[in-house]
Amino acid sequence: MFAKIFGELKAALSLRSLKIRIFAIILIAGVIPSILMRGAIVNNYEEHAVNNRISMVQNQLLVVSNHLLNNNYLVTYKSDEAVYRNSRAVIDAELEMISNLYEGRVMIIDSSLKVIKDTYGISDGKTIISEEVIRCLRGENTNYYDQEHGFIEMTTPIIDASAADKEGKNNGKIVGVMLTSISNSSIVETMETLNRKSMVIEQLMIVVMVGFALVLSVVLTKPFARVTDAINEVKAGYSDEAISVPDYTETAHIVDAFNQLLKQMKVLDNSRQEFVANVSHELKTPMASVKVLADSLLMQENAPAELYREFMEDIVSEIDRESRIITDLLALVKMDKKVQDLNIASLNINDLTELILKRLRPIARKRDVEVVFESMRPVVAEVDEVKMTLIMTNLVENSIKYNKEHGWVKVELDADHQFFTFRVSDSGVGIPEDELSHIYERFYRVDKSHSREIGGTGLGLAITRSAVLMHRGSITVTSVEGEGSCFTVRIPLTYIAS
């Protein structure tokens, strides 16, 4: 019991399960975009926040740079020392305010790379050699965001606009650089808050997607479960009716294929039952006749020799009839075997047809039936000679036996680039239209009394059709009752094994 439950659970959780695949696809399709979206939102916020911070600080530094120039902050000596100190103190306060506001550091560097002001107070009067400063003095502004160490570094040129010419070809001279480093702690804190909230939303989305994927996978696979249940009911014998699950096109196709198979199995089962009944009847009838004849002889003590001879001839006839039935049954069983039993060889069909007609013409002459052979072209094909002989013999012999006196049988042979055609037409009794679909059934006779009279077993056309199908060919018939029949066999010139 536990082993069965474990096996079913293992099968359900297997990636071969359609339900699991649908569940996984929906879950992945829902979760991955949410994860990517969260990462994109956080990264986009960080980039946007850093650019805004740089732009904001740059604007404030440009204002300060104007104050620096207006107050001659970069000039070391002034005639009015008191005024110079007061203006310097005001600017220092602005720089300290910016430094404190953004938790950073501001350095004022003149054109000789000398540090005029350091808000940290550790580099005043020193010379700084920095690639960013040098590039800024040449007119290139640089911004650098160090995410690992948590700061933003930027350079702001101090431009003396009074040096610009009147023609506007020169916008001014860069007399110094403001090297600024600011903290990104506020951005990081906002990102952490945003990340936490997005994580919560993402987890909620995952939970919702898991539930949605679970429900949808069950709902979408339910029609397939109904198909399985219906097939199991038929397999268990509870029902033999056609099933219907039209929910999806796929289930409709599966159900249609199964119903066709079920119908074919019913036909096969009925055919098998009828075949067994017919075999029993056909084999029992000659034996019953033999017993009646033998009992009749035994009941007559002084029966004349002529009567004995007559009865013995009838007994021999019944035994021959039973022998023919058994021979045909054995041939039919052999036909039902795999096609690997075919002995395929290249054969001249014209010569084979001539040989068969030569054997059958004495039978035709007894019934005054004319047999005509018409060959359109030489035909060489890859066939089994024994079974091909059986096909031709059965069709021609039937046309002779079920013909009218002074009738005719016409045999035609033709071929194209793929198939050869063997056609047998006659002026015989014909086949009723409603019986054409049954003539290949085993033991089926159109005219039962006439068939027994000429010794037919009802197996000839069944054997012929099986031999044709073994060659990957086809057999068709057209007939008008009272006027005659025409059987057409088409067989590939080159045999291709499956």
RAVENGI-V728255 format. One record per pair of residues at least 24 apart in sequence whose ideal C-beta (glycine too) atoms are under 8 Angstrom apart, sorted by the first residue. I is the first residue (numbers start at 1). J is the second residue. D is the distance in whole Angstrom. If there is no record, write none. Layout:
i | j | d
I | J | D
I | J | D
This chain:
i | j | d
18 | 221 | 5
18 | 224 | 7
19 | 217 | 5
19 | 218 | 7
19 | 221 | 5
20 | 217 | 7
22 | 213 | 7
22 | 216 | 7
22 | 217 | 4
22 | 220 | 6
22 | 221 | 7
23 | 213 | 5
23 | 214 | 6
23 | 216 | 8
23 | 217 | 4
24 | 213 | 8
26 | 209 | 7
26 | 212 | 7
26 | 213 | 4
26 | 216 | 6
26 | 217 | 7
27 | 209 | 6
27 | 210 | 6
27 | 213 | 4
30 | 205 | 7
30 | 206 | 8
30 | 209 | 4
30 | 212 | 7
30 | 213 | 7
31 | 205 | 7
31 | 206 | 6
31 | 209 | 6
34 | 202 | 5
34 | 205 | 5
34 | 206 | 7
34 | 209 | 8
35 | 202 | 7
38 | 195 | 8
38 | 198 | 4
38 | 199 | 7
38 | 201 | 8
38 | 202 | 5
41 | 194 | 7
41 | 198 | 6
42 | 191 | 6
42 | 194 | 6
42 | 195 | 6
42 | 198 | 7
45 | 190 | 7
45 | 191 | 6
45 | 194 | 6
46 | 147 | 8
46 | 187 | 7
46 | 191 | 6
49 | 187 | 5
49 | 190 | 7
49 | 191 | 8
50 | 145 | 5
50 | 152 | 6
50 | 184 | 7
50 | 187 | 7
53 | 102 | 8
53 | 152 | 6
53 | 182 | 7
53 | 184 | 7
53 | 187 | 7
54 | 143 | 5
54 | 152 | 6
54 | 154 | 6
57 | 98 | 7
57 | 102 | 6
57 | 152 | 8
57 | 154 | 7
57 | 180 | 6
57 | 182 | 6
58 | 154 | 7
58 | 156 | 6
60 | 98 | 6
61 | 98 | 7
61 | 106 | 8
61 | 154 | 8
61 | 156 | 4
61 | 178 | 5
61 | 180 | 6
62 | 156 | 7
64 | 91 | 7
64 | 94 | 5
64 | 95 | 7
64 | 98 | 7
64 | 178 | 7
65 | 156 | 6
65 | 157 | 8
65 | 158 | 5
65 | 159 | 7
65 | 178 | 6
67 | 91 | 6
67 | 94 | 7
68 | 108 | 7
68 | 158 | 6
68 | 176 | 7
69 | 158 | 7
69 | 159 | 8
69 | 160 | 6
69 | 161 | 8
69 | 175 | 8
73 | 108 | 7
73 | 116 | 7
73 | 117 | 8
74 | 108 | 7
74 | 110 | 5
74 | 116 | 6
74 | 158 | 7
74 | 175 | 6
74 | 176 | 5
92 | 117 | 7
95 | 119 | 5
98 | 180 | 8
102 | 182 | 4
102 | 183 | 6
103 | 182 | 7
103 | 183 | 4
103 | 185 | 6
104 | 151 | 7
104 | 152 | 8
104 | 180 | 6
104 | 181 | 5
104 | 182 | 3
104 | 183 | 6
105 | 180 | 7
105 | 181 | 5
105 | 182 | 8
106 | 178 | 6
106 | 179 | 8
106 | 180 | 5
107 | 178 | 7
107 | 179 | 4
107 | 180 | 8
108 | 158 | 8
108 | 176 | 6
108 | 177 | 8
108 | 178 | 6
109 | 133 | 6
109 | 176 | 6
109 | 177 | 5
109 | 178 | 8
109 | 179 | 6
110 | 175 | 7
110 | 176 | 5
111 | 137 | 6
111 | 174 | 7
111 | 175 | 6
111 | 176 | 6
116 | 176 | 7
128 | 179 | 8
130 | 179 | 7
132 | 179 | 7
133 | 177 | 5
133 | 179 | 6
136 | 174 | 7
136 | 177 | 5
137 | 174 | 6
137 | 177 | 6
138 | 174 | 8
139 | 174 | 7
145 | 184 | 7
147 | 184 | 8
150 | 183 | 6
150 | 184 | 5
150 | 185 | 6
150 | 188 | 7
151 | 181 | 5
151 | 182 | 7
151 | 183 | 6
151 | 184 | 6
152 | 181 | 7
152 | 182 | 5
152 | 183 | 8
152 | 184 | 6
153 | 179 | 7
153 | 180 | 7
153 | 181 | 5
154 | 179 | 8
154 | 180 | 5
154 | 182 | 8
155 | 179 | 6
155 | 180 | 8
156 | 180 | 7
222 | 247 | 8
223 | 247 | 4
223 | 248 | 6
223 | 251 | 5
224 | 251 | 6
226 | 251 | 8
227 | 251 | 6
227 | 254 | 6
227 | 255 | 6
227 | 258 | 8
230 | 255 | 8
231 | 258 | 6
234 | 262 | 7
240 | 266 | 7
271 | 441 | 7
271 | 442 | 8
274 | 441 | 8
274 | 443 | 8
275 | 442 | 5
275 | 443 | 7
278 | 442 | 7
278 | 443 | 4
278 | 458 | 7
279 | 329 | 7
279 | 443 | 7
282 | 325 | 5
282 | 443 | 6
282 | 457 | 7
282 | 458 | 8
283 | 322 | 6
283 | 325 | 6
283 | 326 | 8
286 | 318 | 4
286 | 319 | 7
286 | 321 | 5
286 | 322 | 4
286 | 325 | 8
287 | 318 | 8
287 | 322 | 7
289 | 314 | 7
289 | 315 | 8
289 | 318 | 5
290 | 315 | 5
290 | 318 | 5
290 | 319 | 7
293 | 318 | 8
321 | 455 | 7
324 | 455 | 7
324 | 457 | 6
325 | 457 | 5
325 | 459 | 8
328 | 457 | 5
328 | 459 | 4
328 | 460 | 7
328 | 463 | 6
329 | 459 | 7
331 | 390 | 7
331 | 459 | 8
331 | 463 | 5
332 | 442 | 7
332 | 459 | 6
332 | 462 | 6
332 | 463 | 5
332 | 466 | 7
335 | 387 | 8
335 | 463 | 6
335 | 466 | 4
335 | 467 | 6
335 | 470 | 7
336 | 466 | 7
339 | 470 | 5
339 | 497 | 7
339 | 498 | 7
340 | 497 | 8
342 | 384 | 4
342 | 387 | 7
342 | 470 | 6
342 | 471 | 8
342 | 495 | 8
343 | 384 | 5
343 | 385 | 7
343 | 386 | 7
344 | 382 | 5
344 | 383 | 7
344 | 384 | 6
344 | 495 | 5
345 | 382 | 7
345 | 383 | 7
345 | 384 | 8
345 | 385 | 6
346 | 380 | 6
346 | 381 | 7
346 | 382 | 6
347 | 380 | 7
347 | 381 | 6
347 | 382 | 8
347 | 383 | 5
347 | 385 | 6
347 | 388 | 7
348 | 378 | 7
348 | 379 | 7
348 | 380 | 6
349 | 379 | 4
349 | 380 | 7
349 | 381 | 6
349 | 383 | 8
349 | 388 | 8
349 | 413 | 6
349 | 420 | 6
349 | 422 | 7
350 | 375 | 5
350 | 378 | 6
350 | 379 | 6
350 | 413 | 6
352 | 385 | 7
352 | 388 | 7
352 | 389 | 7
352 | 392 | 7
353 | 392 | 6
353 | 411 | 7
353 | 413 | 6
353 | 422 | 7
356 | 389 | 6
356 | 392 | 5
356 | 393 | 6
356 | 396 | 7
357 | 396 | 7
357 | 411 | 7
359 | 393 | 8
360 | 393 | 7
360 | 396 | 5
360 | 397 | 6
360 | 400 | 6
363 | 397 | 7
363 | 400 | 6
363 | 401 | 8
364 | 400 | 5
364 | 409 | 7
367 | 400 | 6
367 | 401 | 8
367 | 403 | 7
367 | 405 | 6
367 | 407 | 8
368 | 405 | 5
368 | 406 | 5
368 | 407 | 8
369 | 400 | 5
369 | 403 | 5
369 | 405 | 8
369 | 406 | 8
369 | 407 | 5
369 | 408 | 7
369 | 409 | 6
370 | 407 | 7
370 | 408 | 5
370 | 409 | 7
371 | 396 | 7
371 | 400 | 7
371 | 408 | 8
371 | 409 | 5
371 | 411 | 7
372 | 408 | 7
372 | 409 | 7
372 | 410 | 5
372 | 411 | 7
373 | 411 | 5
373 | 413 | 8
374 | 410 | 7
374 | 411 | 7
374 | 412 | 5
374 | 413 | 7
375 | 412 | 8
375 | 413 | 5
375 | 414 | 8
376 | 412 | 7
376 | 413 | 7
376 | 414 | 4
376 | 415 | 7
377 | 414 | 7
377 | 415 | 6
379 | 413 | 6
379 | 414 | 8
379 | 415 | 5
379 | 420 | 5
379 | 493 | 8
380 | 493 | 8
381 | 415 | 8
381 | 420 | 5
381 | 491 | 7
381 | 492 | 7
381 | 493 | 5
381 | 494 | 8
381 | 495 | 8
382 | 492 | 8
382 | 493 | 7
382 | 494 | 5
382 | 495 | 4
383 | 471 | 6
383 | 491 | 7
383 | 495 | 7
384 | 467 | 8
384 | 470 | 7
384 | 471 | 7
387 | 467 | 4
387 | 470 | 7
387 | 471 | 7
388 | 467 | 8
388 | 471 | 8
388 | 491 | 8
390 | 463 | 7
390 | 464 | 7
390 | 467 | 5
391 | 422 | 7
391 | 464 | 5
391 | 467 | 5
391 | 468 | 6
391 | 489 | 6
392 | 422 | 6
394 | 460 | 5
394 | 461 | 7
394 | 463 | 7
394 | 464 | 5
395 | 422 | 8
395 | 424 | 4
395 | 464 | 6
395 | 487 | 5
395 | 489 | 7
396 | 424 | 6
397 | 460 | 8
398 | 460 | 6
398 | 461 | 7
399 | 424 | 5
399 | 425 | 8
399 | 426 | 4
399 | 428 | 6
399 | 485 | 7
399 | 487 | 8
400 | 426 | 8
401 | 454 | 5
401 | 456 | 7
402 | 426 | 8
402 | 428 | 5
402 | 429 | 6
402 | 447 | 8
402 | 450 | 7
402 | 454 | 8
403 | 427 | 6
403 | 428 | 4
403 | 429 | 8
404 | 428 | 6
404 | 429 | 7
415 | 493 | 7
417 | 493 | 8
418 | 492 | 6
418 | 493 | 6
419 | 473 | 8
419 | 490 | 5
419 | 491 | 6
419 | 492 | 6
419 | 493 | 6
420 | 490 | 8
420 | 491 | 6
420 | 493 | 6
421 | 488 | 6
421 | 489 | 7
421 | 490 | 5
422 | 488 | 8
422 | 489 | 4
422 | 491 | 7
423 | 486 | 7
423 | 487 | 7
423 | 488 | 5
423 | 489 | 7
424 | 486 | 7
424 | 487 | 5
425 | 484 | 7
425 | 485 | 7
425 | 486 | 4
425 | 487 | 8
426 | 484 | 5
426 | 485 | 6
426 | 486 | 8
427 | 483 | 7
427 | 484 | 5
428 | 484 | 5
428 | 485 | 6
429 | 481 | 7
429 | 482 | 7
429 | 484 | 8
430 | 479 | 5
430 | 480 | 5
430 | 481 | 4
430 | 482 | 5
430 | 483 | 5
430 | 484 | 6
430 | 485 | 6
431 | 477 | 7
431 | 479 | 4
431 | 481 | 7
431 | 485 | 6
432 | 481 | 5
433 | 479 | 8
433 | 481 | 7
436 | 477 | 6
436 | 479 | 6
439 | 477 | 7
440 | 465 | 5
471 | 495 | 7
472 | 496 | 7
